Each structure stands twice: as structure tokens, then as C-alpha cells.
Amino acid sequence: MQPFIECYWSWESDNCEYELHHLPRIIPSMNMEMILFYKEPFSISDRKGDGHRLPQSHFVFWMREAYSLSLPKGKEIGFVAIRFRPGCFSHFYKGTMDELIDPFLPIPEVWGASGEELTERVMEAADFEKLTLEGFLDIGFIKLTERVREEIVLAEVGRPWKANGDLRELNADQFCSFNESGFVKIVWNFHGKGRGEGMKNVWKYSGWYLIVIGVIHNAVGLLLGQDILLEMLADGVINTVNMEYDRNFLFWFLAIGFVWIGTGIHWQSILRTFEKPLPSFLGWGVLLFALIGVAFSPASGIWLFFPLAWMILQPHLLHRA
């Protein structure tokens, strides 16, 4: 499909009522685009103010004027779109382009029964959470080839179609060799994501994990040192630590917990902003800290830092592998 498709894009939002969306104007163009809504379609209006709701699935063809998009409050946004390269839609439509004069023509009017079925399948998917490999296989796709952790090639086997809606039932082998004139075959390439691949992204939560360690650490300190803390409060808090061992211990015990919480917040901010793993030296530093801590105090919560070191180092070790 790469020679014919310029890009795939999508938009999803579950809180449209509480979000500020600056919907774009659709300017006159010669782009050919396929839009499939699996939630409430947008509405459009022209310069005169005349408008209507868009079809659930439609093609955007040549347009001579601009349109404004609008979405009623409280509605959820959800659609996927395929943008064809200039002049390439003719490979998917056997009629003349002059026949496609409506800029928002429903897909079933162009591809007949197969277009209607495509719309229904997207509606069945409901949202991106179901657009997984298993989800595609459940709605009729099968795997043609697979390179584990690299690429999966899916196809709508048994569903080559003509513009008039004719379908052919084919198995995988027949699909690959099928080349009868007038039919369209759909093949999709995806980056492979095998079982357990989701663990690759565990580094994204390194900051949250350190925050949890800090919270647990301070909760234990407050639980075990509540009597000491109450004494300090009774003495007025200010200048109540002095050189007393138990008060010094509790103060620095809680202080280090707050340092970990603050560091975790900072790490998570970095991860969210740059969307890249933390530097490997942080992981090695955490690992060294955990090893030294276990050597001095095996019966302690220092063991919680080993998973943190693994979370930070994992993407770097997998990259080397």
C-alpha cells in the first residue's frame, strides 16, 4: 500500500465536553482522503452557514470551497483516516473521477457492500484499545507473514472486492496469488508486538515507582516514630531535633523519603516531556546503591530499589541486544 498511501492519522478524545478544541477549517484542495468515524461524526457548514452532519464513513474528494467543522458539546471524538497520494485513488475505483463530485461521499456509495462492511468493522472495533492484533484477527483479518518483534503483515483474506460490491472468498495461499483484473486487495503492515512486548515500556513509570518508594518509606517512618514526632510537636517543633539520636534519625529518615518523592516527580516530568528512557548511569547508580544497602542491611526495604534499577536499565540493555 505504500506507493498509494501518503499517511494514516487519527483523533480520539473521551472528554470532549471539558476540552477546548480548535477544529480546523477544511480548505479547497484536491486531496483524496478516507475518514471512518467509530464515534459521533463531525458536522460541517459552508460559507453560507448551511450545514449537516457528516456520514459515518466517507471520502473527502475535490472541494471548490472551504468548510467549517463543529462538534456538539459532550460528544466523544473518534475516527481514523487514510490519505491517498495525489492521483492514486484511481487504483481503488474503476469509474471516472468525475463521478465523485460530492466532497463527502459515503464509502458504501463508492465501494458498495464491501464499503458498508468496512464501516461496520470499524464501528465494531469501538476504540483504539481494541485495535490490537487479536482485535484485527477477530474481525476477519489473518496473518500472511510475521517476523517476530519486527513486522506483521495482515490481510482481509476472502475479501477482495469490486466497485459494485462483488466479493471473492479466498484462503491465504489463494489471496497471495490472486491477480484478477478489477478487484482490490487490502494488505496492512504493522510493527510486530509479541506477548510480553508491553514490558519494554516499563521505563515510562520509573518516576512513579520512585515516588511510591518514597511514600512507603515515609509511611513506615511516621508509623514507627509517631511517639517521637508527637514529642517534637509538643516541644514546639522549632529547634527540637538538637543532638538527640532518635529525633535526628526520624528527621533524616523522613527527609530522605521526601527527597525520593521529589526526585520521582522530576524524573516523571522528564519522561513525559522527552518520551525517552532515563540515562543508563542513573540505573547503574541505583543498582550500586541497592547492592551496598543490602550488604549493610539485608532485612530492610532497600530491596525495592532493585526493580527500579531494572526499570531504568532495561531499555538500554535491550537496545544493546
C-alpha positions in Angstrom: 0.0 0.0 0.0 3.0 2.4 0.5 3.0 3.6 -3.2 -0.6 4.7 -2.9 -1.0 5.9 0.7 0.5 9.2 1.9 -0.3 8.7 5.6 -2.6 7.3 8.3 -3.8 9.6 11.1 -6.4 9.5 13.8 -8.0 11.5 16.6 -9.6 10.2 19.8 -10.9 12.0 22.9 -13.2 10.8 25.7 -13.6 14.2 27.4 -14.7 16.5 24.5 -17.1 18.3 26.7 -14.3 19.6 29.0 -11.7 20.1 26.4 -11.0 23.1 24.2 -10.7 22.0 20.6 -9.8 24.4 17.8 -11.4 22.4 14.9 -9.7 23.2 11.6 -11.3 24.5 8.5 -11.3 22.2 5.5 -9.8 24.3 2.7 -10.3 23.8 -1.0 -8.0 21.1 -2.2 -7.6 18.0 -4.4 -6.7 15.6 -1.6 -8.3 12.2 -1.5 -9.0 11.1 2.0 -11.0 8.3 3.6 -12.5 9.1 7.0 -14.1 6.4 9.2 -15.8 7.6 12.4 -16.3 5.0 15.2 -17.8 7.7 17.4 -20.0 10.7 16.7 -19.2 12.2 13.3 -18.4 15.9 13.0 -20.8 18.4 11.4 -19.8 20.8 8.7 -21.1 24.2 7.4 -20.2 26.2 4.3 -19.7 29.9 4.0 -23.4 30.5 3.8 -23.9 28.7 7.1 -25.7 25.7 5.5 -24.5 22.5 7.2 -25.2 18.9 8.0 -23.7 16.0 9.9 -21.0 14.1 8.0 -21.6 10.4 7.1 -20.3 7.8 9.5 -17.7 6.9 6.9 -16.9 8.9 3.8 -14.4 10.1 1.2 -13.2 13.6 1.0 -12.8 14.4 -2.7 -12.1 17.6 -4.7 -13.5 20.6 -3.0 -14.1 24.1 -4.5 -14.9 25.8 -1.3 -13.9 25.8 2.4 -16.0 24.1 5.1 -16.0 24.7 8.9 -16.1 21.7 11.3 -18.1 21.6 14.5 -18.8 19.1 17.2 -21.6 19.2 19.8 -20.5 19.5 23.4 -20.4 16.3 25.3 -19.7 14.1 22.3 -16.6 11.9 22.1 -14.2 12.2 19.2 -13.0 9.0 17.5 -12.0 8.5 13.9 -9.3 7.0 11.7 -8.3 8.4 8.3 -6.3 7.3 5.3 -4.8 10.0 3.0 -4.1 8.8 -0.6 -1.3 10.2 -2.6 -2.3 12.6 -5.5 -3.8 10.6 -8.3 -3.6 7.2 -6.6 -7.2 6.7 -5.7 -7.9 5.6 -9.3 -6.3 2.3 -8.4 -9.2 1.7 -5.9 -12.0 2.9 -8.1 -12.7 1.7 -11.6 -15.1 4.5 -12.6 -14.0 8.0 -13.6 -13.1 10.6 -11.1 -15.7 13.0 -12.5 -18.3 10.7 -11.0 -17.1 11.5 -7.5 -18.4 15.1 -7.4 -19.7 15.0 -3.8 -16.8 16.1 -1.4 -18.2 14.0 1.4 -19.4 10.9 -0.4 -20.3 7.9 1.9 -18.0 5.0 1.4 -20.8 2.5 0.7 -21.8 4.6 -2.3 -18.3 4.1 -3.7 -17.4 0.6 -2.7 -20.9 -0.9 -2.3 -21.4 -3.8 0.0 -17.7 -4.1 0.8 -17.6 -0.4 1.8 -20.6 -0.9 4.1 -18.9 -3.9 5.7 -15.6 -1.9 6.2 -17.6 0.8 8.0 -19.3 -1.8 10.2 -16.0 -3.4 11.1 -14.5 -0.1 12.2 -17.6 0.6 14.3 -17.3 -2.9 15.9 -13.7 -2.0 16.9 -15.2 0.8 19.1 -11.9 2.4 20.2 -8.1 2.1 19.9 -7.9 -0.3 22.9 -9.5 -3.0 20.7 -7.4 -2.2 17.7 -4.9 -4.9 18.7 -3.6 -7.9 16.7 -6.2 -10.1 18.4 -8.9 -7.5 17.5 -8.0 -7.5 13.8 -7.9 -11.2 13.7 -11.4 -11.3 15.4 -12.9 -9.1 12.7 -11.7 -11.2 9.8 -8.1 -10.4 9.1 -5.4 -13.1 9.1 -1.6 -13.1 9.2 0.1 -13.6 5.9 3.6 -13.4 7.2 5.3 -12.5 10.5 8.8 -11.6 11.6 8.6 -11.8 15.4 9.1 -8.4 17.1 9.7 -6.8 13.7 6.7 -6.9 11.4 3.3 -8.5 10.9 1.5 -8.5 7.6 -2.2 -8.7 7.8 -4.8 -9.1 5.0 -8.5 -9.1 4.6 -8.4 -12.6 3.2 -11.5 -13.6 1.4 -12.5 -10.0 0.8 -11.1 -8.7 -2.5 -13.8 -6.5 -3.9 -15.0 -4.7 -7.0 -16.6 -1.3 -7.0 -20.0 -2.9 -7.5 -19.6 -4.9 -4.2 -18.6 -8.3 -5.6 -16.5 -10.3 -3.1 -14.3 -13.3 -3.5 -13.8 -15.9 -0.8 -10.1 -16.9 -0.8 -7.8 -18.6 1.6 -4.3 -17.2 2.5 -2.5 -19.0 -0.3 -5.1 -18.0 -2.9 -5.0 -14.4 -1.7 -1.3 -14.1 -2.3 -1.6 -15.3 -5.9 -4.9 -13.7 -6.8 -4.5 -11.0 -9.5 -7.8 -11.0 -11.4 -8.5 -7.6 -13.1 -10.9 -5.3 -11.4 -10.5 -6.4 -7.8 -8.9 -4.6 -4.9 -6.9 -6.5 -2.3 -6.1 -4.9 1.1 -2.8 -5.7 2.9 -1.6 -4.0 6.1 1.9 -3.9 7.5 2.3 -3.5 11.3 5.2 -3.3 13.6 5.2 -6.6 15.5 4.3 -6.6 19.1 4.5 -10.1 20.6 3.5 -11.3 24.0 5.4 -9.6 26.8 6.4 -6.7 24.5 4.5 -4.3 26.6 7.1 -4.7 29.3 9.5 -2.8 27.1 7.7 0.4 28.1 8.1 -0.2 31.8 10.8 2.6 31.9 8.0 5.1 31.4 6.9 4.6 35.0 10.4 4.9 36.7 9.5 8.2 38.3 6.2 6.9 39.6 7.9 3.9 41.1 10.4 6.1 43.0 7.5 8.2 44.3 5.9 5.1 45.6 9.1 4.1 47.4 9.3 7.5 49.0 5.7 7.3 50.1 6.1 3.8 51.6 9.4 4.9 53.3 7.8 7.9 55.0 4.7 6.0 55.9 6.9 3.5 57.8 8.8 6.3 59.4 5.6 8.0 60.6 4.2 4.7 61.9 7.3 3.7 63.9 8.3 7.2 65.0 4.9 8.7 65.9 5.7 8.9 69.6 8.9 10.8 68.8 7.1 13.1 66.4 4.4 13.9 69.0 7.1 14.8 71.5 8.7 17.2 69.0 5.3 18.7 68.3 4.7 19.2 72.0 8.1 21.0 72.3 7.1 23.4 69.6 8.8 21.8 66.6 11.4 24.7 66.1 14.9 23.6 67.2 13.6 20.3 68.7 16.0 17.9 67.0 19.2 19.1 68.6 21.7 16.2 69.1 19.2 13.6 70.3 19.7 10.4 68.4 16.1 9.3 68.0 15.0 12.7 66.8 17.8 13.0 64.4 17.1 9.6 63.0 13.4 10.3 62.4 14.2 13.7 60.8 16.6 12.4 58.3 14.5 9.2 57.7 11.6 11.4 56.6 13.8 13.9 54.8 15.3 11.2 52.5 11.7 10.0 51.8 10.7 13.5 50.6 13.9 13.7 48.5 12.9 10.4 46.8 9.4 11.7 46.2 10.6 15.0 44.7 13.2 13.2 42.6 10.5 10.8 41.3 8.3 13.7 40.3 11.2 15.3 38.5 12.0 12.0 36.7 8.4 11.5 35.6 8.3 15.1 34.3 11.4 14.4 32.2 10.0 11.1 30.9 6.7 12.7 30.0 8.4 15.6 28.2 11.0 13.8 26.2 9.4 10.3 26.0 12.9 8.7 26.2 14.3 6.4 28.9 16.3 7.9 31.7 20.1 7.8 31.2 21.7 4.4 32.0 24.1 5.9 34.6 21.1 6.6 36.8 20.2 2.9 36.6 23.7 1.8 37.4 23.8 4.2 40.3 20.5 2.9 41.7 21.8 -0.6 41.4 25.0 0.2 43.2 23.1 1.9 46.0 20.8 -1.1 46.3 23.8 -3.6 46.5 25.6 -1.5 49.2 22.3 -1.1 51.1 21.6 -4.8 51.1 25.1 -5.6 52.2 24.7 -3.4 55.2 21.1 -4.1 56.0 19.6 -7.2 54.3 16.4 -7.0 56.3 15.2 -3.7 55.0 13.1 -2.1 52.3 16.3 -1.4 50.2 15.3 -4.4 48.1 12.7 -2.1 46.5 15.4 -0.4 44.6 16.4 -3.4 42.5 13.2 -3.3 40.4 13.8 0.5 39.9 17.3 -0.2 38.6 15.9 -2.8 36.2 13.2 -0.4 35.0 15.8 2.3 34.1 18.4 -0.1 32.6 16.0 -2.4 30.7 15.6 -0.3 27.5 19.4 0.3 27.3 20.2 -3.4 27.7 17.5 -4.4 25.1 18.9 -1.8 22.7 22.4 -3.4 23.0 20.9 -6.9 22.5 
